[in-house]
Amino acid sequence: MKALVFNTFGGPEVLEYIDIADPVIGPDEIMVRMKAIGLNFADIYRRKGNYHLAGEPPYILGYEGAGVVEKTGANVQGISVGDRIAFADVPYANAELVAVPMEKAIPVPETISFADAASILLQGLTAHYLTRDSYAVKKDDMVLIHAAAGGVGQLLVQMVKLLGGRAIGLTSSVEKAAAAKEAGANQVFLYNDNWVHAVLEETGGNGVDVVYESVGSTIQDSFSVTRIGGTVVFFGMAGGDPVLIDPRMLMDTSKTLTGGDLWNVLTSREERMNRAGELFRWMEAGKVRVSKPTVFALSDGQEAHRFLESRKSTGKILLIP
């Protein structure tokens, strides 16, 4: 089979599209012929060597995708050859064939395209647990969303609105602000402006009920715009490490700092299927939509990585074998 691999850490130029041996499935695995593969910043970090990679080179990136079952292991039940499945947390996805553990295989309804399934799962399930578990958004909640034009950001905007909240977005450009508004944000402010003042003014000086903080370096400002008794949900640091938070500040203001990681939520096949099922139902009902992805051939992986690192993208990037 063909796969996008690399032998040494570095820039996009280390990626190669070559022939390698097909994976061998175990008794509890299925073989999936990939139709669409999601590209994420975690792939960039692994390629650079920032994230740990098990095994020996050549390394294969990718953890998210969708395709058709081509073979099933001896112990697999409830999944058949020809079934449409997707996954959010299976390694070596940047290939024509992927061995997928049965417990991580998520059925994809006929109404959901492979491209949409590969675009939505990782980011959609992240937005789902953030708005359901980390902080359960309620009717009339004022919600501030960092990087509101990004993949997770746009989905957070939609889910906040779906759950009855008011979504305020933060973006780095006028173009990205337009994308956040297109997703449904009630108001959008730019990082280059005095957004702390703008958010406080927007909320009548009270602050928001919750901030979804994915930038990291802005966490102190996020607390500044959070109301007394409000919550900051920290789930990423795309803009740099956060400062240390003084617990006395939390005590004095009755504010809450909580964290989130998708892998602490996707702990069983039942969790994966239940959460993805709700996500797919929202999509079928038109309540959550995926913005049109930017598509690259898997063989053009170098170009796709450069585009993602440029931070010019406002939605999902897909690789097609």
C-alpha positions as CSV (number, residue, x, y, z in Angstrom):
1,M,0.0,0.0,0.0
2,K,1.0,3.7,-0.3
3,A,1.6,5.7,2.9
4,L,2.9,9.1,3.9
5,V,5.9,8.5,6.1
6,F,9.0,10.1,7.6
7,N,12.3,8.8,8.9
8,T,13.7,11.8,10.7
9,F,12.0,14.7,12.6
10,G,11.8,18.0,10.8
11,G,9.8,20.2,8.5
12,P,7.3,19.1,5.8
13,E,10.2,18.2,3.5
14,V,10.9,15.0,5.6
15,L,7.5,13.5,4.5
16,E,7.6,10.9,1.7
17,Y,4.8,9.1,-0.1
18,I,6.1,5.6,-0.7
19,D,5.0,1.9,-0.9
20,I,5.2,0.0,2.4
21,A,3.8,-3.4,3.6
22,D,0.0,-3.6,4.3
23,P,-0.8,-3.7,8.0
24,V,-1.7,-7.1,9.6
25,I,-4.8,-7.1,11.7
26,G,-5.2,-8.9,15.0
27,P,-8.3,-10.9,16.1
28,D,-9.9,-7.8,17.6
29,E,-9.2,-5.4,14.7
30,I,-10.6,-4.5,11.3
31,M,-8.9,-3.5,8.1
32,V,-10.2,-0.2,6.8
33,R,-9.6,1.2,3.3
34,M,-9.3,4.9,3.9
35,K,-11.5,7.4,2.0
36,A,-10.6,10.6,3.9
37,I,-8.1,11.4,6.6
38,G,-8.1,14.4,8.9
39,L,-5.0,16.5,9.3
40,N,-4.4,18.1,12.8
41,F,-1.8,20.1,14.6
42,A,-0.9,17.1,16.6
43,D,0.5,15.6,13.3
44,I,2.7,18.7,13.0
45,Y,4.0,18.3,16.5
46,R,4.7,14.6,16.0
47,R,6.5,15.3,12.7
48,K,8.7,17.9,14.5
49,G,9.4,15.5,17.4
50,N,7.5,17.6,20.0
51,Y,5.2,14.7,20.7
52,H,6.5,11.2,21.6
53,L,6.3,8.5,18.9
54,A,6.5,4.9,19.7
55,G,8.4,2.3,17.6
56,E,11.0,2.8,14.9
57,P,11.0,4.7,11.6
58,P,9.5,5.0,9.1
59,Y,6.9,6.7,11.1
60,I,3.3,7.2,9.9
61,L,1.3,10.2,11.1
62,G,-2.5,10.6,11.4
63,Y,-5.1,9.6,14.0
64,E,-8.4,10.5,12.4
65,G,-10.3,9.3,9.3
66,A,-13.1,7.4,7.6
67,G,-13.4,4.5,5.2
68,V,-14.8,1.1,4.4
69,V,-14.2,-2.1,6.2
70,E,-12.2,-4.5,4.0
71,K,-11.5,-7.3,6.4
72,T,-12.4,-8.3,10.0
73,G,-10.5,-10.2,12.7
74,A,-11.7,-13.5,14.1
75,N,-13.2,-11.9,17.3
76,V,-14.9,-8.9,15.7
77,Q,-18.6,-8.8,16.2
78,G,-21.2,-6.3,15.0
79,I,-18.9,-5.0,12.2
80,S,-19.0,-6.5,8.6
81,V,-17.0,-6.1,5.4
82,G,-18.4,-3.1,3.5
83,D,-19.5,-1.2,6.6
84,R,-18.7,2.6,6.7
85,I,-16.7,3.5,9.8
86,A,-14.7,6.4,11.2
87,F,-12.3,6.8,14.0
88,A,-10.7,9.7,16.0
89,D,-7.9,8.0,17.9
90,V,-6.2,5.3,15.8
91,P,-2.5,5.8,14.8
92,Y,-1.0,5.3,11.3
93,A,-4.0,6.8,9.5
94,N,-1.9,8.4,6.7
95,A,-2.1,5.3,4.6
96,E,-4.4,3.5,2.1
97,L,-5.1,0.8,4.7
98,V,-5.4,1.1,8.5
99,A,-5.7,-1.6,11.2
100,V,-8.5,-0.3,13.5
101,P,-9.3,-1.8,16.9
102,M,-12.9,-2.8,17.1
103,E,-13.6,-0.7,20.2
104,K,-12.4,2.5,18.3
105,A,-14.5,1.9,15.2
106,I,-17.5,4.3,15.0
107,P,-20.3,3.5,12.5
108,V,-21.0,6.3,10.0
109,P,-24.6,6.7,8.8
110,E,-25.2,6.7,5.1
111,T,-26.4,10.4,5.4
112,I,-22.9,11.5,6.5
113,S,-20.2,11.6,3.9
114,F,-16.7,10.2,4.5
115,A,-15.3,13.7,4.2
116,D,-17.7,15.1,6.8
117,A,-17.0,12.1,9.1
118,A,-13.2,12.6,8.8
119,S,-13.7,16.4,9.3
120,I,-15.9,16.3,12.4
121,L,-14.9,13.5,14.7
122,L,-11.8,14.7,16.5
123,Q,-12.8,18.4,16.6
124,G,-16.5,17.6,17.0
125,L,-16.1,15.2,19.9
126,T,-13.8,17.8,21.5
127,A,-16.4,20.5,21.2
128,H,-19.0,18.0,22.4
129,Y,-17.3,17.1,25.7
130,L,-16.2,20.8,26.3
131,T,-19.9,22.0,26.1
132,R,-21.4,18.9,27.8
133,D,-18.8,17.9,30.4
134,S,-16.1,20.5,31.1
135,Y,-18.7,23.1,31.4
136,A,-22.4,22.3,30.6
137,V,-23.6,25.2,28.6
138,K,-27.1,26.4,29.6
139,K,-29.7,28.7,28.1
140,D,-28.6,32.3,28.1
141,D,-25.0,31.6,29.1
142,M,-22.5,34.1,27.9
143,V,-19.6,32.1,26.3
144,L,-16.2,33.4,25.1
145,I,-14.5,31.2,22.5
146,H,-10.9,31.6,21.6
147,A,-9.8,30.9,18.0
148,A,-13.4,30.9,17.0
149,A,-12.6,30.5,13.3
150,G,-10.7,27.3,13.8
151,G,-12.1,23.8,13.4
152,V,-12.9,23.3,17.1
153,G,-13.8,27.0,17.5
154,Q,-16.5,27.0,14.8
155,L,-18.0,23.8,16.2
156,L,-18.0,25.3,19.7
157,V,-19.9,28.4,18.4
158,Q,-22.5,26.1,16.8
159,M,-22.9,23.9,19.9
160,V,-23.1,26.9,22.3
161,K,-25.9,28.3,20.1
162,L,-27.6,24.9,19.9
163,L,-27.6,24.7,23.7
164,G,-29.1,28.1,24.1
165,G,-26.0,30.2,24.9
166,R,-24.7,33.4,23.4
167,A,-21.3,33.0,21.6
168,I,-18.6,35.6,21.6
169,G,-15.6,34.8,19.4
170,L,-12.0,35.9,19.3
171,T,-10.0,35.7,16.1
172,S,-6.8,37.1,14.6
173,S,-8.1,38.7,11.5
174,V,-11.1,40.3,9.8
175,E,-11.3,37.3,7.4
176,K,-11.4,34.8,10.3
177,A,-14.0,37.0,12.2
178,A,-16.2,36.6,9.1
179,A,-15.9,32.8,9.3
180,A,-16.8,32.8,13.0
181,K,-19.8,35.0,12.3
182,E,-20.8,32.6,9.5
183,A,-20.7,29.8,12.1
184,G,-23.2,31.7,14.2
185,A,-21.2,33.8,16.6
186,N,-23.2,36.7,18.1
187,Q,-20.2,38.9,18.3
188,V,-16.5,38.6,17.3
189,F,-13.5,40.6,18.5
190,L,-9.9,40.7,17.2
191,Y,-6.9,39.8,19.3
192,N,-5.1,42.9,18.1
193,D,-7.8,45.1,19.5
194,N,-8.4,45.7,23.2
195,W,-10.6,42.6,23.4
196,V,-10.6,42.4,27.2
197,H,-12.3,45.8,27.3
198,A,-14.6,44.9,24.4
199,V,-15.8,41.7,26.0
200,L,-16.4,43.4,29.4
201,E,-18.3,46.1,27.6
202,E,-20.3,43.5,25.6
203,T,-21.4,41.9,28.9
204,G,-22.2,45.1,30.7
205,G,-19.1,44.8,32.8
206,N,-20.1,41.5,34.4
207,G,-17.9,39.2,32.3
208,V,-18.8,35.9,30.6
209,D,-20.0,32.7,32.3
210,V,-17.3,30.6,30.7
211,V,-14.2,31.0,28.5
212,Y,-13.1,28.2,26.3
213,E,-9.3,28.8,26.4
214,S,-7.2,27.2,23.7
215,V,-4.4,29.8,23.3
216,G,-2.7,29.3,26.6
217,S,-0.7,32.6,26.7
218,T,-4.0,34.5,27.1
219,I,-5.3,32.6,30.2
220,Q,-4.8,35.6,32.6
221,D,-6.9,37.8,30.3
222,S,-9.5,35.1,30.1
223,F,-9.9,35.2,33.8
224,S,-10.2,39.0,33.6
225,V,-13.3,38.7,31.4
226,T,-14.9,35.9,33.4
227,R,-17.6,36.9,35.9
228,I,-17.4,36.2,39.6
229,G,-18.2,32.5,40.0
230,G,-17.5,31.9,36.3
231,T,-15.3,29.2,34.7
232,V,-12.2,29.0,32.4
233,V,-11.9,25.8,30.5
234,F,-8.3,25.3,29.5
235,F,-7.9,22.8,26.6
236,G,-5.0,24.0,24.5
237,M,-2.0,26.3,24.2
238,A,-1.6,27.1,20.5
239,G,-0.2,30.5,21.4
240,G,2.3,29.5,24.1
241,D,2.4,28.2,27.6
242,P,0.0,29.7,30.2
243,V,1.2,31.6,33.2
244,L,0.9,29.9,36.6
245,I,-2.5,30.6,38.2
246,D,-2.7,31.7,41.8
247,P,-5.2,29.6,43.7
248,R,-5.9,32.6,46.0
249,M,-7.3,34.4,43.0
250,L,-9.7,31.5,42.4
251,M,-10.7,31.6,46.0
252,D,-11.2,35.4,46.1
253,T,-13.2,35.5,43.0
254,S,-15.0,32.1,43.3
255,K,-13.8,31.3,39.8
256,T,-13.1,27.8,38.5
257,L,-10.2,26.6,36.3
258,T,-10.8,23.3,34.7
259,G,-9.0,21.4,32.0
260,G,-10.0,19.0,29.3
261,D,-8.6,16.3,27.2
262,L,-10.5,14.2,24.8
263,W,-8.7,11.0,25.6
264,N,-10.0,11.1,29.2
265,V,-13.5,11.1,27.7
266,L,-13.2,8.4,24.9
267,T,-12.7,5.6,27.4
268,S,-14.9,2.9,25.8
269,R,-16.7,2.0,22.5
270,E,-19.9,2.9,24.2
271,E,-18.7,6.4,24.9
272,R,-17.4,6.8,21.4
273,M,-20.7,5.6,19.8
274,N,-23.0,7.6,22.1
275,R,-21.1,10.9,21.7
276,A,-20.5,10.4,17.9
277,G,-24.2,9.4,17.6
278,E,-25.4,12.7,19.0
279,L,-22.9,14.6,16.9
280,F,-24.2,12.8,13.7
281,R,-27.8,13.4,14.7
282,W,-27.1,17.1,15.1
283,M,-25.5,17.1,11.6
284,E,-28.4,15.2,10.1
285,A,-30.8,17.8,11.6
286,G,-28.8,20.6,10.2
287,K,-28.0,21.9,13.7
288,V,-24.2,21.4,13.3
289,R,-22.5,21.7,10.0
290,V,-19.0,21.2,8.8
291,S,-17.4,24.0,6.9
292,K,-16.1,23.1,3.5
293,P,-12.7,21.4,4.1
294,T,-9.5,22.1,2.2
295,V,-8.6,18.9,0.4
296,F,-5.2,17.6,-0.6
297,A,-4.2,14.3,-2.1
298,L,-2.3,12.1,0.5
299,S,0.6,12.2,-1.9
300,D,0.7,16.0,-1.5
301,G,1.2,15.7,2.3
302,Q,4.1,18.1,2.3
303,E,2.0,20.8,0.8
304,A,-0.9,20.1,3.2
305,H,1.4,20.4,6.2
306,R,2.8,23.7,5.0
307,F,-0.7,25.0,4.5
308,L,-1.7,24.0,8.1
309,E,1.4,25.5,9.6
310,S,0.8,28.8,7.7
311,R,-2.4,29.2,9.9
312,K,-4.2,30.5,6.9
313,S,-6.8,27.8,7.1
314,T,-10.2,28.4,8.8
315,G,-11.6,24.9,8.6
316,K,-10.6,21.3,8.3
317,I,-7.8,20.0,6.1
318,L,-8.3,16.5,4.6
319,L,-5.9,14.1,3.0
320,I,-7.4,11.8,0.3
321,P,-5.6,8.5,-0.5
